[in-house]
């Protein structure tokens, strides 16, 4: 993927800079500042000595930095492959909950299954319209909002939306991208755990909405023929990556299975027609149904997690998209989803003549007793994951981003400080091929603010509290700017570590140090995913003892999706949300009382 340039409709190499390599001393100094308040004094003294030795003139750090600068010269983006492998492809955890985010569409009210299929047909046409823009490279260029607003953003991720597929591997996965998406002419429709090929082009013409609806109706009818049912092969993709690799190797021994896999792996996207689930359609339950399908007995096997985009249309109105995260960021998923929702809600279907089309083809599978046992095991592990996820969607209605802006504060930084307070109480798309670096929100300034706010023994003045709040927000804003200008520390440290491996050096002491392990355990994993349509994004925690928090600031409210694992007794999504609610009100009071 290195070296792919972008013609019209995308920011080109001439506009976008290459990701910089930060100065070594700057990264090491920032690393120490980030970690000093997170480890014990004795451990920090040890770390400081290790860092000073690493960064000394003529030391290991200088050698690695020189090699990293050389790599920058010869690649489009020096960190892209390292980051992709470290963040996603080397991760052996199952994709649902642990990796794949979902976008929950506005709740639909379907009168019957035909109503749901009409929605699905319109969704398919919306996907094809979006694909037409991608094929023509006609998407308008994204510009940054918030910090450094107006900066053009790299558009390459959009060209991976439909052409990407993540192949499982024993030790590391492989992301394959069809650069010629125009050649992809079929989707896979899943219904009752069965697979069907939906050709969206017939006789050189794209199918009309009535034709797509007719094909979907045929698929539903075919799926009801229990005599032709195959076992739920899709459940295998919900398993750990190594387990799925081994199962895939078993499947591919048979030519029938190889043919079916090839059709799935070369499709535009997957459309999952879900059965009605027996749950109240709350925001939380809709999020859960999309994150894991409620397990193999409900819709959990009606998925194919390796495909980058899976659009879910539930017969009871639970709709959304499940994304394999490695090809693109959340905002790409947002823009695509918003385009499709706007198409569904605003487009009037013109009358059109319907061609008599052959019925969609069912994908066939050959499953021996060994594969059957593997499917049972995968289903059991998926059910454990379902039972373990503690998810809560919380709409904070007291104020939204308008109030925060009136305080002359960044809404994102304000919310991040509130999340730090809640956690305390509850226990780079700007460059070619740019992805994100971590924004480290647990700053010393945030710690100083939350300890002041929670200290009941001392009586701090409102002015002191407001000063600490502004210091925390400024620190958060400054680190955000560092991250989006390529000057944060995590990608740089990862690059130095990977260069040392490539040079077959002994692993530098810096990366064996306990502090470095602590720095890479993100107990609070947060992400702002704002939308202009009434929908929301959510995902699971990234560590067993952590929280995943996705937030969507709107003018008069803020939507939070908080996830944790039941198995860990230190975490509770309900407790976190209670602390978050209290923290937001407390910070509002600091802002309000200081004015009097």
Secondary structure, DSSP 8 states (H G I E B T S, - for coil): -TT----TTS--TTTS-------HHHHHHHHHHHHTTTS-HHHHHHHHHHHHHHTSTTSHHHHHHHHHHHHHHHSS-TTHHHHHIIIIIT--S-SBTTTB-EEE------SSHHHHHHHHHHHHHHHHHHHHHHHTT-S---B--STTTT-B---GGGGGTTTEEEE--SSS-EEEE-S-GGG--EEEEEETTEEEEEESEETTEE--HHHHHHHHHHHHHHHT-GGG----GGGGGGS-HHHHHHHHHHHTTSHHHHHHHHHHHT-S-EEEEE---SS---HHHHHHHHHHTTSTTTTTTS--TTBSEEEEEETTS-EEEEE-GGGS-HHHHHHHHHHHHHHHHH--------------EE------HHHHHHHHHHHHHHHHHHHHEEEEEEEE-S--HHHHHHTT--HHHHHHHHHHHHHHHH--TTSTT----------HHHHHHHHHHH-SSS---HHHHHHHHHHHHHHHHHHHHHHHTT--SHHHHHHHHHHHHHTT----HHHHSHHHHHHT--SEEEEE---SSS-EEE---SSTT-EEEEEEE-SS-EEEEEEEETT-TT--HHHHHHHHHHHHHHHHHHHHHTT-
